[in-house]
Amino acid sequence: MTYRNPAPTVDIIIELIDRPHRPIILIERHNEPLGWALPGGFVDYGEPVEKAAIREAEEEIGLKVELIEQLLVYSDPSRDPRQHTISIVFLATATGEPLAGDDAKSLGVFSPWCVPGNLCFDHDRILRDYWWYRNYGIRPRLG
């Protein structure tokens, strides 16, 4: 019997705390699936998820981040059209000017009222959960 496991990933909601309204950073993906996404990626074998989040942020936006807390784990098998992934989502802060790197075609700094509509994966759901938590202090429900 062959066993298959989902791939662990991280996504990072990065607030720029040196700007008004603490906008977040999204990357425009260079590879399929195309569109806007939270910075993040796959966890390397032997790597703690916290280190993966810090590494992915630095690779994709060129900034050092401070992880604040975990938001939630997202594991819907259809969340990534390439394969079944499980994402541990972190809230983080950073300061400075982000620069697109790694597999980011470009990046943008967005306030809550102007996030683009063509988000990849389940990042629309993740951001809805995040805005609810940020604005009302209510943690997202599981499921």
N, C-alpha and C positions, 0 to 999 in steps of 0.2 A: 504494500500500500504506500502511495506517495502522499506525504503531508505537505500542505501549502499553508503558509502563514501570511497575514497582512504585513505590509512594510511599515515600519514606524517612521513618522515624519514629525516635523515641528513647523508651526506657523507663529509669527511674532507680530503682534499689534504694537507698533512703536510710536509712542507719542513724543513729539518734539516739544520738550518742556521750556525751550528758550523762545517760543513763539506764542502769540496770542491764541487762545482757545485750544491749545495743545493739539494741533493737527496731527494726523497719522500719515505714514508713508506707505504707498502702494507701488509695486513694480509693474511695468508692462512686460509681459513674458515674451522672450525671444523665441522660445520653443513651444510646440504643441503641448497642451491646449493654449491657444492664444487668448489674450485679454489681460485684464488687470488682476493682480493677486497680492495677498500679503507676502512679505518676505518670508522665506522658509525653504525647507527641503528635507531630504532624507537624512536620517540618523545613521552615522557610520557604525559598523560593527565595533563593539567595545567602547563606544562613546556615550557618556551620559547625555540625556536629552537636553539638560541645561547648557552643556558645552556645545551641543549641536545648534541650539538656538542662537547662542552668541556668535558661533562661527558663521552660520548662514547669514545673519544680519551683517556681519562685517564683509563677507564675500559679495553680498547683493547690493548693499547700500553704502559701504565704506565707512560706517560709523561703529564705534564701540557702544554697546547698549548695556543698560543695567536692567536685569530681569527683576520685575516687581512681584509677580505672582502668576500662577497658572489660572487660566480662565476655565477651561473645560477640555475634555477629550472628545473628539469627533471621529466617529468610526463607521458611518454609513458605508456599506460596500460600494455604493455608486458615487461616492463623493469625488473620486478621481477616475476619469474615463480610461486611464492607462492601466490601472491595477487597483486592487483593494489596498487602501492605506488607512492607517490610524494616525490622526494628527493630535499632538499635544500642543495646545495653544497657550502661549505666554503673553502677558502684558509686560511691556518694557518701556523705558524712557531713554532718550538720547538728546544730545545737543549738537549743533553744528550744521554743516551743509552736506546732505546726502548726495552721493554720486552713484549712478547706475554701474553695476559690475556683474561679473559672473554670467548668469543666464538672463539678466534683465536687459531688455532692449532700451528701456528708459524708465524713469520713475517720476512720481508725482507726490506732492504734499497736499493733503486734502483735509478740509474741515468737514464736519459731519453732514452739512447741507449740500456738499458738492462732490460726493463720491461717485465715480463713474458707474454706469449701469452694467457694463459688460465685464462682470467679475467671473473669474474662473472657479472651478471646483465648487465647494459649498461656502465660499467666502462671503457671500451675501448673508447667509444664515449666521456665520460667525460674527460678522460686523453688527447685525441686528442684536445679537446677544450681548456683544460688547457695549453698544450704545445704551442698551437698557441698563446694564450693570453700571456703566459710567454715570449715567444721568440720574438713576433712581436707587442705585446701591443694591439692586436685587440680582442675585446670582441667577444665571440661566438654569432652566430646568433640564434634567436629563431626558433624552429621547426625542 
